Structure formats: structure tokens, C-alpha cells
Amino acid sequence: MTAALGLSSEGGEFVEIVKKMFLQGKPADQENVFHMKRELGDIMWYWVTACMALKLDPVEVILENQKKLEARYGEEFTINQSESRAEGDL
């Protein structure tokens, strides 16, 4: 539960920085990029914690996700492919 709440709150903090930069005109300067880097580190920490709690190998999770995305999008992402998933494609 701690990992899930941490992922959500840290993800929200990352999105808040992105929102300020892209919707409110804040600069993509060193300070904001560094802040985003710190939040990504926090997200990664909670993600690894979630993997450990579920007894999952983080590398295996990454590789499985990569295969899923390659099957879904091939070599290039398209909006159409993202909106038209095959049945059972999570």
C-alpha cells in the first residue's frame, strides 16, 4: 500500500512540474529539470518497492512491458494504435 500511495503522490508531483512548465509558462530551466529528476527518482524508488512487495524482478517487468509495447505499436507510436487496442491488450 505504501508503494501504491507513494507512486501516486510522487507521480502527481512530477505532473505538477510538467503542468507549470507547459501550461503556465514556467521555463524548462536547470532548476525545474533538476526538480523533475528528483521526482523521477522518487517514482523509481516506489516502483521498485512495489516490485519487491509483489516478488517481481524489476528487470523482468521492464522487459515484459517492452514486449507488450512493441507488439502494440511496432517501430512507431501512433495515436490510432493507442486508441484501437486489441481485445485483452492491457
C-alpha positions as MATLAB code, in Angstrom:
seq = 'MTAALGLSSEGGEFVEIVKKMFLQGKPADQENVFHMKRELGDIMWYWVTACMALKLDPVEVILENQKKLEARYGEEFTINQSESRAEGDL';
ca = [
       0.000    0.000    0.000;
       2.864    2.363    0.785;
       4.297    1.842   -2.708;
       0.945    2.500   -4.388;
       0.352    5.691   -2.439;
       3.934    6.800   -2.987;
       3.728    6.208   -6.741;
       0.531    8.195   -6.922;
       1.738   11.144   -4.867;
       5.184   11.351   -6.487;
       3.641   10.977   -9.937;
       1.341   13.858   -9.061;
       4.310   15.985   -8.032;
       6.027   15.241  -11.357;
       2.867   16.123  -13.292;
       2.566   19.372  -11.323;
       6.005   20.458  -12.563;
       5.122   19.482  -16.143;
       1.858   21.424  -15.863;
       3.658   24.526  -14.665;
       6.175   24.306  -17.498;
       3.839   23.509  -20.381;
       0.587   25.171  -19.358;
       1.662   28.027  -17.104;
       4.768   29.151  -18.957;
       7.406   28.207  -16.389;
      10.826   27.728  -18.001;
      12.359   24.329  -18.684;
      15.422   25.591  -16.853;
      18.012   23.678  -14.825;
      16.060   24.114  -11.603;
      12.815   22.668  -12.974;
      14.588   19.843  -14.807;
      16.501   19.005  -11.611;
      13.210   19.006   -9.669;
      11.709   16.631  -12.257;
      14.791   14.416  -11.970;
      14.318   14.214   -8.201;
      10.638   13.307   -8.588;
      11.521   10.622  -11.153;
      13.961    9.183   -8.623;
      11.189    9.084   -6.016;
       8.852    7.405   -8.525;
      11.520    4.833   -9.321;
      12.077    4.101   -5.625;
       8.378    3.445   -5.010;
       8.135    1.418   -8.245;
      10.986   -0.857   -7.149;
       9.377   -1.107   -3.697;
       6.139   -2.248   -5.376;
       8.044   -4.840   -7.421;
       9.704   -6.166   -4.270;
       6.384   -6.336   -2.397;
       4.935   -8.389   -5.260;
       8.098  -10.518   -5.500;
       8.651   -9.357   -9.094;
      12.018   -8.830  -10.738;
      12.081   -5.167  -11.885;
      14.124   -6.060  -14.980;
      11.589   -8.739  -15.924;
       8.752   -6.213  -15.526;
      10.575   -3.770  -17.828;
      11.286   -6.426  -20.468;
       7.702   -7.712  -20.415;
       6.384   -4.176  -20.796;
       8.783   -3.527  -23.673;
       7.483   -6.627  -25.489;
       3.893   -5.513  -24.887;
       4.540   -2.041  -26.307;
       6.483   -3.391  -29.299;
       3.558   -5.701  -30.109;
       1.107   -2.829  -29.746;
       2.991   -0.122  -31.637;
       5.725   -1.795  -33.668;
       8.504    0.621  -34.520;
       6.500    3.825  -34.147;
       3.804    5.127  -31.790;
       0.603    6.328  -33.423;
      -2.483    7.789  -31.795;
      -4.676    5.392  -33.776;
      -2.860    2.361  -32.365;
      -3.145    3.743  -28.845;
      -6.907    4.198  -29.233;
      -7.587    0.902  -31.056;
      -6.186   -1.809  -28.823;
      -6.775   -5.479  -29.463;
      -9.111   -7.278  -27.082;
      -7.245   -8.291  -23.938;
      -4.432   -5.761  -24.519;
      -3.953   -4.153  -21.125;
];
